[in-house]
């Protein structure tokens, strides 16, 4: 009985101690902005080791903002850019990658940062949006990359990104052209076709038959039999296997119902 009371008393002492210390321990936990450089570094690396990029962002932001004097600060800026990228914060990732490649042009990671800035901007074009300004900005970034004679490692990927962006812009222009044709605004459709030919024919080797088909559609809408026949003949001669050739032939077959 005595031993049982002693055990219970010991448990009470331990419980009281825990309850007393708990609030004090909580109070002693520092805010992230009050951590030292080494503490921020430790917190960051622990999060990145677990690929917990969300948790890495806060200490990295403080580290970058408060410790500009550190010689190896550039690597933490790149870590922050990567963390933004991996959590889907593409605008912040783009800004940080751009900052890195502009501030550290001689760094061995500068080309990589440029490449990732392009990807960050490109991924923002994938959302459903009529505004193509992000697409145009991505194309300009690609052009800037190709201007740098020291960069070549990511050429193939960036060529693919540039091509995809041009296709997006072309698709938009074709959509607008078809809209004008549907609404009977033939002059606007003709101007749109001329714009496509002037700006994109050299960007996509598969675009020409598509443009010829648009011109054939315009001729049909305008009831211009001669022009329609000319476009179909050109398609048959130059692109006999193209789907656009078969589609244009369908326009001629149906013209008896139109003229």
VENCORFEN-V30281 format. One line per field, one symbol per residue. phi: phi as a letter, one per 40 degrees, with the letter a starting at -180 (. if undefined). psi: psi as a letter, one per 30 degrees, with the letter a starting at -180 (. if undefined). Layout:
phi->???
psi->???
//
This chain:
phi->.ccccccccccccccccccccdccccccccccccccdcccccccccccccfcccccccccccdccbbccccccdccccdccccdcccgccdccdccccdccccbccccccccccdcccccccccccccaccbccccccdcccccccccccbacbdcccccccccccccccdcccdccccccccgccccccccccccccbbcccacccdccccccccccccccfcccccccccccccccbccccccccccccccccccbc
psi->eeeeeeeeeeeeeeeeeeeefeeeeeefkklefflleeeeeeeeeeeeeghieeffeeeeeeeeefhffkegeefeeeeeeeeeefggieeeeeeeeeeefefhffkfgeeeeeefeeeeeeffffljkfkgeeeeeeeeeeeeeffjffkfegeeeeeeeeeeeeeeeeeeeeeeeeeeeefgieeeeeeeeeeeeeffeffjfgeeeeeeeeeeeeeeefhieeeeeeeeeeeeefifgkefeeeeeeeeeffffe.
//
